[in-house]
């Protein structure tokens, strides 16, 4: 068995340290060049060329490290501590488990000499490529395509046509407390669909809706006979939608079709996370 000399170990460690330093410096240059958002108005083909350049540059940097050290760049390990118990005793992770479940906050600030840092740079540019492709597709969307999306977009669906038919048919087919076919037709004329494009609700326009000699149901309040919306919120919503249509060519709000970058989406989600109970108590104490 061939023994490894101390000099060989030292030389190997020095080579690896030098390769890590060179990889770190290269990734720093790449991040300075490609680690920022593309200029406003960048076209898909331009962003595609940029992504191809990033992939090629990162590939060369990783290959140089492998040639110098004989192994892949360092990967981040999950060093998070957890409370041990009988069910979850402390154990040493091996293989892929040693690199799994690294917290997102650590992955985002991965050292430049790690594979995660290379992945972050590739993901960052790829996401902008997808976003630009999406924006160009939106810009070329026809009115027919917008109409189909508007039809599928629903904000309110509390009591729709199927609900109305189901309730009426139950009474029509009932052996007790039933309604007759004539009463069914009369009742159907007392209901109207909301005019708001994003609302599927049906609402009554007669005070005696769902009333007959054998059946009485008044769970929903009636609206005036000349009303076009199930509520004032829907009326305002349609007014806003028509204003948007004049500017964008669609009734849809921007958030219904825009592509949201991962970081932006995460920031929005964080703003919606409820505050911890202790923080709420402190805020309440200060205000009182």
Order of alpha helices (4+ residues) and beta strands (2+ residues): alpha-alpha-alpha-alpha-alpha-alpha-alpha-beta-beta-alpha-alpha-alpha
